[in-house]
Amino acid sequence: MTNWFMTGVSSGLGEALSQAALARGDTVTGTMRKIADKEAFEKQAPDRARGVLLDLSMPEIARSTVMDALPEIGEIDILVNNAGFGLTGAIEETPLDQIRHLFEVNLMGPIAMIQAILPQMRQRRAGHIVNITSMSGFAPWGGTGIYGASKYAMECIGQTLAQEVESFGITVTNVAPGGFRTGFAGSALAEANNPIEDYENSPVRQNRDILTQAGGKERGDPKRAAQAILNAVALPDPPKHLFLGEDALLHTREHLDLVEEEMDKWREWSLSTAFPKE
């Protein structure tokens, strides 16, 4: 039996993954912000589903809450950093306080969870950390810069963490989904607070329309995504990067090809910056 700790199990991919883990007999401690969601979660498996009320927009409090609960929760085998939300709008349109709030939830919150649970994993030289990032953490597009920046940062956290803890027998997987029918393009998608008229006919609004109009019609199935994650973490050598969805593969590869093309195009300029050989 695997003991999971997951953030954001009330909806979306977190809900699908927690249900899949419980269905196979695992124990899941899941976080949520509402008492009603906690009660509904625990009813799924009263002896194996434990809810923890947690607000990741206050990372320090979230961290101490989890640390206080660990003696009762027991040894965590897998931590899943899933909770977060989306935001569209031009960078110019997004107030600093709104940016700060998104980063508290999407970046600082997951770091707080890692810092709370990693010591336990390190002491017993075992564990797996799964970070749900996004294809936007690899392939940015206009109007999602702030959200994408939080996922770029989380990608870096996961990749460097994997190097830091490998010698302790701990593995790290960054999961980058594309579009899935999770409600991301609905209630979980915020908009910049200071709209500017000049952006109305720009890619900023066009890309938001693409997101919202596709809401509920995305090709990605959260239940199949959950199964892919379950399969990945069960491997003796799990992936460090797991892209979920045809669109995630397509757009990430397009962006990486563009970066490689730029590197080749300006290679001579890149190499021209060294001191002359003596």
Summary of the structure (lengths in Angstrom):
residues: 278
radius of gyration: 19.8
end to end distance: 62.9
largest distance: 73.1
contacts: 922
relative contact order: 0.13
helix: 53%
strand: 16%
